Amino acid sequence: NAGVMQNPRHLVRRRGQEARLRCSPMKGHSHVYWYRQLPEEGLKFMVYLQKENIIDESGMPKERFSAEFPKEGPSILRIQQVVRGDSAAYFCASSLTSGGAYNEQFFGPGTRLTVL
Amino acid sequence: RKEVEQDPGPFNVPEGATVAFNCTYSNSASQSFFWYRQDCRKEPKLLMSVYSSGNEDGRFTAQLNRASQYISLLIRDSKLSDSATYLCVVNAASGTYKYIFGTGTRLKVLA
């Protein structure tokens, strides 16, 4: 039973380029979450999506960042015109439900973004 | 005040020791509580959910004190493989799906 998959695992971009991070949830999970972890800091919630819907994007910067979870295919976190401060580990998680029982979130291996 | 606070450690303990971590949270309306472990440069892995009545999983025991708003994790008979950062996680007031992570407590088990 494959876990949450993310790719690429490492991504290097120059300032001003675009970064696209992909996440495939665990089989049977339709709830996807993106978190960002800066060096020596805790994970910070960015966005919560269900298939084709953004439910909560309150943790995502208003500019340059966007997320989607299409009907077919993985969830995508897109960062346009990257800056050095975007360098971080980006983790995706998925869950069976979003509340009540079985709401535990399972994390993918993360994408480490380095902006030069 | 941080929403979830943990002692960063590090806790250096010998193999076989018992070690306890505490975590406090600020939102009295939180309903979901978890302990995750994170190895260096890896993803967080769910260690255990924390229930009101307290729960045990092998060498690990988690307890919740709602009145004082703290959660604890007890590890008995520490193994070298327990060396990791332990993350306390609480759901946000605005949604049970929104996890608030502590910055973690580092544990190093010494041979």
Interface residues (C-beta under 8 A of the other chain):
Chain A: H31 Y33 Y35 E40 E41 G42 L43 K44 F45 Y48 I55 D56 S58 G59 A89 F91 S95 S98 G99 G100 N103 E104 Q105 F106 F107 G108 P109 G110 R112
Chain B: V4 S32 F34 R41 K42 E43 P44 K45 L46 S49 L87 A92 S94 G95 T96 Y97 K98 Y99 I100 F101 G102 T103 G104
